[in-house]
Amino acid sequence: MTKFAAVPLPLPTSPFKARVAAPRKHFAVGDRVTHDTYGLGRAIGVEGDSHIAVLVDFGSRQERITPPCTGMFKL
């Protein structure tokens, strides 16, 4: 027998807030960014129309950052 994971629906009278999905971050080539691990950098490439990955130059190294970009913020 297969068990399916059911997503509990919040009741309108519930004191607990329903989970809200975080908005997707969009980066463009040339954007200045900061990363929690790598520091300051500049976006030098964006893969795919739906931002599959962002290639960032951090000076001493280049990193490919994939979504969700939780540690990276646009300056």
KAGI-V458525 format. One record per residue. N is the residue number from 1. RES is the residue in one small letter. SS is DSSP state (~ for helix, > for strand, _ for the rest). PSI is psi in whole degrees, -180 to 180 (none if undefined). NEAR is the number of other C-alpha atoms within 8 Angstrom. Layout:
[[N | RES | SS | PSI | NEAR] [N | RES | SS | PSI | NEAR]]
This chain:
[[1 | m | _ | 138 | 2] [2 | t | _ | 132 | 3] [3 | k | _ | 132 | 4] [4 | f | _ | 137 | 4] [5 | a | _ | 118 | 4] [6 | a | _ | 137 | 4] [7 | v | _ | 120 | 4] [8 | p | _ | 132 | 4] [9 | l | _ | 134 | 4] [10 | p | _ | 141 | 8] [11 | l | _ | 145 | 5] [12 | p | _ | -25 | 4] [13 | t | _ | 4 | 4] [14 | s | _ | 140 | 7] [15 | p | _ | -9 | 4] [16 | f | _ | 139 | 5] [17 | k | _ | 144 | 6] [18 | a | _ | 148 | 5] [19 | r | _ | 136 | 4] [20 | v | _ | 129 | 4] [21 | a | _ | 137 | 4] [22 | a | _ | 142 | 4] [23 | p | _ | 146 | 4] [24 | r | _ | 141 | 5] [25 | k | _ | 137 | 6] [26 | h | _ | 128 | 5] [27 | f | _ | 148 | 10] [28 | a | _ | 161 | 8] [29 | v | _ | 131 | 9] [30 | g | _ | -10 | 7] [31 | d | _ | 137 | 10] [32 | r | > | 133 | 10] [33 | v | > | 162 | 12] [34 | t | > | 142 | 12] [35 | h | > | 141 | 11] [36 | d | _ | -32 | 7] [37 | t | _ | -43 | 5] [38 | y | _ | -17 | 7] [39 | g | > | -147 | 8] [40 | l | > | 145 | 9] [41 | g | > | 180 | 12] [42 | r | > | 133 | 12] [43 | a | > | 124 | 16] [44 | i | > | -4 | 10] [45 | g | > | 146 | 9] [46 | v | > | 124 | 13] [47 | e | > | 125 | 9] [48 | g | _ | 157 | 7] [49 | d | _ | -31 | 5] [50 | s | _ | 25 | 4] [51 | h | _ | 66 | 11] [52 | i | _ | -38 | 10] [53 | a | > | 158 | 11] [54 | v | > | 128 | 14] [55 | l | > | 123 | 13] [56 | v | > | 135 | 13] [57 | d | > | 116 | 12] [58 | f | _ | 18 | 12] [59 | g | _ | -71 | 6] [60 | s | _ | -15 | 5] [61 | r | _ | 160 | 6] [62 | q | > | 135 | 9] [63 | e | > | 145 | 8] [64 | r | > | 113 | 8] [65 | i | > | 124 | 9] [66 | t | > | 151 | 8] [67 | p | _ | 152 | 8] [68 | p | _ | 135 | 6] [69 | c | _ | 63 | 9] [70 | t | _ | -31 | 6] [71 | g | _ | 4 | 7] [72 | m | > | 134 | 9] [73 | f | > | 144 | 9] [74 | k | > | 137 | 8] [75 | l | _ | none | 6]]
